[in-house]
Amino acid sequence: MDAPTCRPEELVSDVAERVADEWQICVVTNDSDVVLGLLGHAALRSGRAGPAEDAMTGGPRTIRPSARRDAIAKRMRDQNLTRIVVTHSDGVLTGVLRREDL
């Protein structure tokens, strides 16, 4: 399943309506699919009506598709992450890896 994405100008309330509970996040991307930020669970459930760009956390932690599984698992444990965004070196989104996927 692909991670949910949204554009910076989308209303948080609209994004929250379409994001599945199992994800509890939404990756904010531009028209070229470059990652700009992340809407976390708190932002999505806030009832906020403003644009995603005002509620997102910029510069989310990312990894490259070539990263080794053991290194990813260690990083996620060490940083207490349940999910991590996967991008190419140019910032283009390839997906989101969940801890349970490892």
LINLINWO-V823662 format. One record per residue. N is the residue number from 1. RES is the residue in one small letter. SS is DSSP state (@ for helix, = for strand, . for the rest). Layout:
N:RES:SS  N:RES:SS
This chain:
1:m:.  2:d:.  3:a:.  4:p:.  5:t:=  6:c:=  7:r:.  8:p:.  9:e:.  10:e:.  11:l:=  12:v:@  13:s:@  14:d:@  15:v:@  16:a:@  17:e:@  18:r:@  19:v:.  20:a:.  21:d:.  22:e:.  23:w:.  24:q:.  25:i:.  26:c:=  27:v:=  28:v:=  29:t:=  30:n:.  31:d:.  32:s:.  33:d:.  34:v:=  35:v:=  36:l:=  37:g:=  38:l:=  39:l:=  40:g:.  41:h:@  42:a:@  43:a:@  44:l:@  45:r:.  46:s:.  47:g:.  48:r:.  49:a:.  50:g:.  51:p:=  52:a:@  53:e:@  54:d:@  55:a:@  56:m:.  57:t:=  58:g:=  59:g:.  60:p:.  61:r:.  62:t:=  63:i:=  64:r:.  65:p:.  66:s:.  67:a:.  68:r:.  69:r:@  70:d:@  71:a:@  72:i:@  73:a:@  74:k:@  75:r:@  76:m:@  77:r:@  78:d:@  79:q:.  80:n:.  81:l:.  82:t:.  83:r:=  84:i:=  85:v:=  86:v:=  87:t:=  88:h:.  89:s:.  90:d:.  91:g:.  92:v:=  93:l:=  94:t:=  95:g:=  96:v:=  97:l:=  98:r:=  99:r:@  100:e:@  101:d:@  102:l:.
